[in-house]
Amino acid sequence: MTVADDAVTMNKEKMVEKTPADIERKRQLNKEKTAKKRKLAAENPIYQEIKRRELAEGKKSRSCNRKEDDFRNVDDIHTAVYYFEDDLRKVKPYYFEYKSFAKGRWLNRPLLEVFASEFRDRNEEYYRYAIERGLLTINDKPVTADTLIKTSDVIGHKIHRHEPPCTDEPIKIVHEEDDLLVINKPGGIPVHPAGRFRHNTVIHVLKKEHNIPKLYPANRLDLPT
């Protein structure tokens, strides 16, 4: 049956009064289709990894149904949830959306090609899956793998973020003034967000634990200084 034939058949069905048996048959067919889709999704290795991580936290997998407010931005320090385990400071995994303006070298290139070549911490299969799930967007709109990036486009990437742990040694404040804060930074914790670290950094920990709205790293004194 062609797409056109199928459309005609659907229109005809609307004109015919359905019996209870017809309704039950339709319901059963939809149920079978849904089960088939879930089975195919469950066999996807990327889906399995997302499912494993979320179930480890006692959550039901629902990454495709997240509300926009569930994705954190740069000003959400207060939402960080720290906990301590095995002499390490850890951050409870969270949903986060990276956003970036299109760079010059990305222009007029397909979205999938750009991500597969520029961000190699994940493979092409993942990025293709993320596009299909709506986790990769341009200007907050769904895209396809072949969508070309244009000037002034804002690229979004929604992920379930798992930060590496760092030392649980406290960050001691040595001296404090209105515009100056001197600390003794423990080893094993980054100063500012970079790479895989965001909340598990000196800047974010101090903001969270001491309710300091703005902090800017100025300099550091090492042993040879």
C-alpha positions as CSV (number, residue, x, y, z in Angstrom):
1,M,0.0,0.0,0.0
2,T,1.4,3.4,-0.9
3,V,1.3,6.4,1.3
4,A,-1.5,7.9,-0.8
5,D,-3.5,4.7,-0.6
6,D,-3.0,4.7,3.1
7,A,-4.2,8.3,3.4
8,V,-7.4,7.4,1.4
9,T,-8.0,4.4,3.6
10,M,-7.7,6.4,6.7
11,N,-10.2,9.0,5.4
12,K,-12.7,6.3,4.6
13,E,-12.4,4.8,8.0
14,K,-13.5,8.1,9.5
15,M,-16.7,7.9,7.5
16,V,-17.6,4.3,8.6
17,E,-19.2,3.8,12.1
18,K,-16.9,1.5,14.0
19,T,-18.1,-1.5,16.0
20,P,-16.7,-2.4,19.5
21,A,-14.7,-5.2,17.8
22,D,-13.1,-2.6,15.4
23,I,-12.2,-0.4,18.3
24,E,-10.7,-3.2,20.3
25,R,-8.7,-4.4,17.2
26,K,-7.4,-0.9,16.7
27,R,-6.4,-0.6,20.4
28,Q,-4.6,-3.9,20.3
29,L,-2.7,-2.9,17.1
30,N,-1.6,0.4,18.6
31,K,-0.4,-1.5,21.7
32,E,1.6,-3.9,19.6
33,K,3.2,-0.9,17.7
34,T,4.1,0.8,20.9
35,A,5.7,-2.4,22.3
36,K,7.7,-2.8,19.1
37,K,9.0,0.8,19.3
38,R,10.0,0.3,22.9
39,K,11.8,-2.9,22.1
40,L,13.8,-1.2,19.3
41,A,14.7,1.7,21.6
42,A,15.8,-0.6,24.4
43,E,18.2,-2.4,22.0
44,N,19.9,0.9,21.2
45,P,23.3,1.0,23.1
46,I,23.0,4.7,23.8
47,Y,19.5,4.3,25.3
48,Q,20.8,1.4,27.4
49,E,23.5,3.6,28.9
50,I,21.1,6.5,29.7
51,K,18.7,3.9,31.3
52,R,21.5,2.3,33.3
53,R,22.6,5.7,34.8
54,E,19.1,6.9,35.6
55,L,18.0,3.6,37.2
56,A,21.2,3.7,39.3
57,E,19.8,6.9,40.8
58,G,16.4,5.3,41.4
59,K,14.7,7.3,38.6
60,K,12.5,6.2,35.8
61,S,14.1,6.9,32.4
62,R,12.5,10.1,31.1
63,S,15.2,12.0,29.3
64,C,13.0,12.7,26.3
65,N,10.2,14.2,28.4
66,R,12.2,16.7,30.4
67,K,10.7,20.2,30.9
68,E,12.9,23.1,29.8
69,D,13.2,24.3,33.4
70,D,14.8,20.9,34.3
71,F,18.0,21.8,32.3
72,R,20.4,23.9,34.3
73,N,22.1,27.0,33.1
74,V,25.2,29.0,34.2
75,D,23.4,30.7,37.1
76,D,22.1,27.6,39.0
77,I,24.8,27.2,41.6
78,H,22.1,26.9,44.3
79,T,20.8,23.7,42.7
80,A,24.1,21.7,43.0
81,V,23.7,18.7,45.4
82,Y,27.0,17.7,46.9
83,Y,27.6,14.5,49.0
84,F,30.7,12.9,50.4
85,E,31.8,9.3,50.0
86,D,35.1,7.5,50.3
87,D,37.0,10.7,51.1
88,L,35.7,12.4,47.9
89,R,33.3,15.2,47.2
90,K,30.8,14.2,44.7
91,V,28.0,15.9,42.7
92,K,24.6,14.3,42.2
93,P,24.2,13.9,38.4
94,Y,22.0,16.4,36.8
95,Y,20.5,17.5,33.5
96,F,22.3,20.4,31.7
97,E,22.1,22.2,28.4
98,Y,25.2,23.5,26.7
99,K,24.6,26.4,24.4
100,S,27.0,28.1,22.0
101,F,26.8,30.5,19.1
102,A,27.9,29.0,15.7
103,K,31.6,29.3,15.1
104,G,32.9,30.4,11.7
105,R,34.3,27.0,10.8
106,W,30.9,25.4,11.5
107,L,29.0,27.6,9.0
108,N,27.2,25.8,6.1
109,R,28.2,22.4,7.5
110,P,25.7,19.7,8.6
111,L,25.1,19.6,12.3
112,L,26.0,15.9,12.7
113,E,29.3,16.4,10.8
114,V,30.3,19.3,13.1
115,F,29.6,17.4,16.3
116,A,31.1,14.1,15.2
117,S,34.4,15.9,14.2
118,E,34.6,18.6,16.8
119,F,33.4,16.8,20.0
120,R,35.0,13.4,19.9
121,D,34.3,12.5,23.5
122,R,31.1,10.9,22.1
123,N,30.8,8.9,18.8
124,E,28.7,9.7,15.8
125,E,26.1,7.1,16.8
126,Y,25.4,9.0,20.0
127,Y,25.0,12.4,18.2
128,R,22.7,10.9,15.6
129,Y,20.6,9.4,18.4
130,A,20.6,12.8,20.3
131,I,19.4,14.6,17.2
132,E,16.5,12.1,16.8
133,R,15.6,12.5,20.4
134,G,15.6,16.3,20.3
135,L,18.6,16.7,22.6
136,L,20.6,18.6,19.9
137,T,18.8,21.7,18.7
138,I,19.4,24.9,16.7
139,N,17.7,28.0,18.1
140,D,15.8,25.8,20.5
141,K,14.2,24.0,17.5
142,P,14.4,20.3,16.5
143,V,16.8,19.5,13.6
144,T,17.9,16.7,11.4
145,A,21.4,15.3,10.9
146,D,21.7,17.2,7.6
147,T,20.6,20.6,8.9
148,L,23.1,23.2,7.9
149,I,24.5,25.6,10.5
150,K,24.0,29.3,9.7
151,T,25.4,32.6,11.0
152,S,24.1,33.6,14.4
153,D,22.6,30.1,15.1
154,V,22.6,29.0,18.7
155,I,23.5,25.4,19.1
156,G,22.0,23.5,22.1
157,H,23.0,20.1,23.5
158,K,21.0,18.7,26.4
159,I,22.8,16.0,28.4
160,H,22.6,14.1,31.7
161,R,25.9,15.3,33.3
162,H,28.0,13.1,35.6
163,E,31.0,15.1,37.0
164,P,34.1,13.3,38.3
165,P,34.7,13.4,42.0
166,C,37.3,15.5,43.7
167,T,38.9,15.7,47.2
168,D,36.7,16.2,50.1
169,E,39.3,18.4,51.9
170,P,37.7,21.7,52.9
171,I,38.6,24.9,51.1
172,K,40.0,27.0,53.9
173,I,39.5,30.8,53.8
174,V,42.8,32.4,54.9
175,H,41.8,36.1,54.6
176,E,38.6,38.0,53.6
177,E,37.8,41.6,52.7
178,D,34.9,43.2,50.9
179,D,36.5,42.7,47.5
180,L,39.1,40.0,48.2
181,L,39.1,36.4,49.3
182,V,42.3,34.5,49.9
183,I,41.9,30.7,50.2
184,N,44.1,27.7,50.7
185,K,43.2,25.5,47.7
186,P,43.4,21.7,48.3
187,G,45.1,19.6,45.6
188,G,42.8,17.7,43.2
189,I,40.1,20.2,42.7
190,P,39.9,22.6,39.7
191,V,39.7,26.3,40.3
192,H,37.0,27.1,37.7
193,P,34.6,25.2,35.5
194,A,36.4,23.5,32.6
195,G,36.1,20.2,30.7
196,R,34.0,17.7,32.7
197,F,34.1,19.8,35.9
198,R,31.5,22.4,36.7
199,H,30.1,22.2,40.2
200,N,33.1,20.4,41.5
201,T,35.3,23.4,41.3
202,V,36.6,25.9,43.9
203,I,34.5,28.8,42.4
204,H,31.2,26.8,42.6
205,V,31.9,25.2,46.0
206,L,32.6,28.6,47.6
207,K,29.6,30.2,46.0
208,K,27.4,27.4,47.2
209,E,28.8,26.9,50.8
210,H,29.4,30.6,51.6
211,N,26.6,32.2,49.6
212,I,28.9,34.4,47.6
213,P,27.1,35.6,44.4
214,K,30.2,36.5,42.4
215,L,33.8,35.2,42.4
216,Y,36.6,35.8,39.9
217,P,39.9,34.0,40.2
218,A,42.8,36.5,40.3
219,N,46.1,34.6,40.9
220,R,47.6,31.6,42.7
221,L,50.7,31.2,44.8
222,D,52.4,27.8,44.4
223,L,55.3,26.4,46.4
224,P,58.0,27.8,44.0
225,T,56.4,31.3,43.9
